[in-house]
Amino acid sequence: MQTVLITGANRGLGLEFCRQYAEADWLVIAACREPENAASLTQLATQYSKLKIITLDVQNHQQIDAYAAELQDTAIDVFISNAGVYGDRHALGELDYAVWRDTLETNVLSAMKLAEAFAPHLAASKQGLFAAISSLMGSMADNGSGGSYLYRSSKAALNAVMKSLSYDFARQGTGVLIFHPGWVRTDMGGPNGLIEADESVAGMCHVIENFDLAQTGRFIKYDGSAMPW
């Protein structure tokens, strides 16, 4: 049985990843901060017996270590680091630096902590893969409008650490992919997004299914096309 662990599983892309992997008969470990408030995820778990919900605040490193220890005998084939925040949208001169630090903590440090803690579980898989959900807004080459300092900087930093991680993980046979999921109509992406979550996730799942270690460290769109750094 193949196993996937998904963070930020209660809504948007995370919830859709849970749905599609559950339908494909994977063991799905769905992590979110407040399962008691995750009605859609809870409903999904009633439909699929192999979907297990765990309470996980990705900023809580002790909690991450505890779950890694609890699952120490479980090989994880795919880890989807999806939990993230936008921060705020204040312009230059109005930036909230406390919120900025919190954004970096959630979007960057937490992803790296999860990768460290679950490295043995991925190594235990025949071809483990750590997939980080980033954004084209983390691309410096693509930035032609400025603004969005918190989100842009956090995703650019995520891209940098995941690229470095890809070299270290390759030594244990584990791959790393960095995804731009597209502009998706979710709570974060807003109603003006260009695609629905099911299309984005289906594309990413297809890329994951066909992943080869030679592709590790790539920054790609949900359809597999290369993104500019």
C-alpha positions as CSV (number, residue, x, y, z in Angstrom):
1,M,0.0,0.0,0.0
2,Q,1.3,3.4,-0.9
3,T,1.3,6.2,1.7
4,V,1.0,9.9,1.4
5,L,1.2,12.6,4.1
6,I,-0.4,15.9,3.4
7,T,-0.2,19.1,5.5
8,G,-2.8,21.8,5.3
9,A,-5.3,19.1,4.5
10,N,-8.4,20.8,5.7
11,R,-9.2,23.0,2.6
12,G,-8.1,24.0,-0.9
13,L,-5.3,22.1,-2.5
14,G,-4.6,20.0,0.6
15,L,-8.2,18.8,0.8
16,E,-8.2,18.0,-3.0
17,F,-4.9,16.1,-2.6
18,C,-6.6,14.0,0.1
19,R,-9.6,13.4,-2.1
20,Q,-7.7,12.3,-5.2
21,Y,-5.2,10.1,-3.3
22,A,-8.0,8.5,-1.3
23,E,-9.9,7.8,-4.5
24,A,-6.7,6.1,-5.8
25,D,-6.7,3.8,-2.7
26,W,-3.6,5.2,-1.0
27,L,-3.2,5.4,2.8
28,V,-3.7,9.1,3.3
29,I,-2.4,10.8,6.5
30,A,-4.2,14.2,6.5
31,A,-2.6,16.7,8.8
32,C,-4.3,20.0,9.8
33,R,-4.2,22.3,12.8
34,E,-7.8,22.1,13.9
35,P,-9.6,18.9,12.7
36,E,-12.6,19.8,14.8
37,N,-13.2,22.7,12.5
38,A,-12.4,20.8,9.3
39,A,-15.9,19.6,8.3
40,S,-15.1,18.8,4.7
41,L,-12.0,16.8,5.6
42,T,-14.0,14.9,8.3
43,Q,-16.7,14.1,5.8
44,L,-14.1,12.8,3.4
45,A,-12.7,10.5,6.1
46,T,-16.2,9.0,6.6
47,Q,-16.1,8.0,2.9
48,Y,-12.6,6.5,2.8
49,S,-11.4,4.2,5.6
50,K,-7.8,4.7,4.6
51,L,-7.8,8.4,5.2
52,K,-6.5,9.2,8.7
53,I,-6.7,12.7,10.2
54,I,-4.0,13.9,12.5
55,T,-3.8,17.2,14.5
56,L,-0.6,19.0,13.5
57,D,0.4,22.7,13.8
58,V,3.4,22.9,11.4
59,Q,4.9,25.6,13.5
60,N,5.1,23.3,16.5
61,H,8.4,21.5,16.0
62,Q,7.9,19.3,19.1
63,Q,4.6,18.1,17.7
64,I,6.3,17.3,14.3
65,D,9.0,15.3,16.1
66,A,6.4,13.4,18.1
67,Y,4.5,12.4,15.0
68,A,7.7,11.4,13.2
69,A,8.5,9.1,16.2
70,E,4.9,7.7,16.2
71,L,5.2,6.9,12.5
72,Q,8.8,5.7,12.7
73,D,7.8,2.3,11.2
74,T,5.8,3.8,8.4
75,A,7.4,4.3,5.0
76,I,6.1,7.5,3.4
77,D,6.1,7.4,-0.4
78,V,5.0,11.0,-1.0
79,F,5.1,13.9,1.5
80,I,3.2,17.0,0.3
81,S,4.2,20.1,2.2
82,N,1.1,22.2,1.4
83,A,0.4,24.2,4.6
84,G,1.0,27.9,4.0
85,V,-0.2,31.4,4.6
86,Y,-0.2,34.5,2.5
87,G,0.6,36.9,5.3
88,D,-0.8,40.4,4.8
89,R,-1.2,42.6,1.7
90,H,0.1,45.8,3.2
91,A,2.1,48.1,0.9
92,L,5.6,49.5,1.5
93,G,5.5,51.8,4.6
94,E,2.8,49.7,6.2
95,L,4.5,46.3,6.6
96,D,3.8,44.3,9.7
97,Y,7.1,42.6,10.6
98,A,5.7,40.3,13.2
99,V,3.3,38.9,10.5
100,W,6.3,38.7,8.1
101,R,8.2,36.5,10.6
102,D,5.2,34.3,11.1
103,T,4.8,33.9,7.4
104,L,8.4,32.9,7.0
105,E,8.0,30.5,9.9
106,T,5.0,28.8,8.3
107,N,6.0,28.8,4.7
108,V,9.8,28.1,5.0
109,L,11.0,26.9,8.4
110,S,8.1,24.5,8.9
111,A,8.6,22.9,5.5
112,M,12.3,22.3,6.2
113,K,11.5,21.0,9.7
114,L,9.0,18.5,8.2
115,A,11.6,17.4,5.7
116,E,14.2,16.8,8.4
117,A,11.8,15.0,10.7
118,F,10.4,12.7,8.0
119,A,13.6,12.1,6.1
120,P,13.9,8.5,7.4
121,H,10.3,7.7,6.5
122,L,10.9,8.9,2.9
123,A,14.2,7.0,2.7
124,A,12.3,3.8,3.7
125,S,10.2,4.1,0.6
126,K,11.6,2.6,-2.7
127,Q,11.4,6.1,-4.2
128,G,10.3,8.7,-1.6
129,L,9.3,12.2,-2.8
130,F,9.0,15.4,-0.9
131,A,6.8,17.8,-2.8
132,A,6.7,21.5,-1.7
133,I,3.8,23.7,-2.8
134,S,5.4,27.0,-3.7
135,S,4.2,29.7,-6.1
136,L,5.4,31.6,-9.2
137,M,5.3,34.6,-6.9
138,G,8.5,33.2,-5.5
139,S,10.2,33.7,-8.8
140,M,12.5,36.7,-9.0
141,A,12.8,36.4,-12.8
142,D,9.0,36.7,-13.1
143,N,8.5,39.6,-10.6
144,G,7.4,42.5,-12.8
145,S,5.1,44.2,-10.4
146,G,6.6,44.3,-6.9
147,G,4.6,44.3,-3.7
148,S,3.5,41.2,-1.8
149,Y,6.7,41.3,0.1
150,L,5.8,38.7,2.7
151,Y,4.5,36.0,0.4
152,R,7.0,36.6,-2.4
153,S,10.0,36.4,0.0
154,S,8.7,33.3,1.8
155,K,8.2,31.4,-1.4
156,A,11.5,32.5,-2.8
157,A,13.1,31.3,0.4
158,L,11.2,28.0,0.2
159,N,12.5,27.5,-3.4
160,A,16.0,28.1,-2.2
161,V,15.9,25.6,0.7
162,M,14.1,23.0,-1.3
163,K,16.7,23.2,-4.1
164,S,19.5,22.7,-1.5
165,L,17.5,19.9,0.1
166,S,17.2,18.1,-3.3
167,Y,21.0,17.5,-3.3
168,D,21.1,16.2,0.3
169,F,18.0,14.0,-0.2
170,A,19.4,12.6,-3.4
171,R,22.0,10.8,-1.4
172,Q,19.3,8.7,0.3
173,G,17.4,8.2,-2.9
174,T,14.6,10.7,-2.0
175,G,13.4,13.2,-4.6
176,V,12.3,16.8,-4.1
177,L,9.9,18.7,-6.4
178,I,8.9,22.4,-6.0
179,F,5.4,23.1,-7.5
180,H,3.7,26.2,-8.8
181,P,0.1,25.0,-8.6
182,G,-1.2,27.7,-10.9
183,W,-3.6,30.4,-9.9
184,V,-6.2,28.3,-8.3
185,R,-9.7,29.3,-7.1
186,T,-9.3,28.6,-3.4
187,D,-9.7,30.6,-0.2
188,M,-6.1,31.9,-0.6
189,G,-6.1,32.2,-4.4
190,G,-9.5,34.0,-4.5
191,P,-12.4,33.8,-6.9
192,N,-10.5,35.2,-9.9
193,G,-8.2,32.2,-10.1
194,L,-7.7,30.7,-13.5
195,I,-8.2,27.0,-12.7
196,E,-10.1,24.8,-10.1
197,A,-8.3,22.9,-7.4
198,D,-9.1,19.5,-9.0
199,E,-7.3,20.4,-12.2
200,S,-4.3,21.7,-10.4
201,V,-4.0,18.7,-8.1
202,A,-4.7,16.1,-10.9
203,G,-1.8,17.7,-12.8
204,M,0.6,17.6,-9.8
205,C,-0.4,14.0,-9.0
206,H,0.4,13.0,-12.6
207,V,3.8,14.6,-12.3
208,I,4.4,12.8,-9.0
209,E,3.3,9.5,-10.4
210,N,5.8,9.8,-13.2
211,F,8.7,11.3,-11.2
212,D,12.2,10.1,-11.7
213,L,15.1,11.0,-9.4
214,A,16.8,12.7,-12.4
215,Q,14.1,15.3,-12.1
216,T,14.8,16.2,-8.4
217,G,15.1,19.9,-7.5
218,R,13.0,21.2,-10.3
219,F,10.7,24.2,-9.9
220,I,7.7,23.3,-12.1
221,K,4.1,24.2,-12.9
222,Y,1.3,21.7,-12.1
223,D,1.4,20.5,-15.7
224,G,5.2,19.7,-15.4
225,S,6.5,22.7,-17.4
226,A,9.5,24.5,-16.0
227,M,9.1,27.7,-14.0
228,P,11.7,30.5,-13.9
229,W,13.7,30.9,-10.7
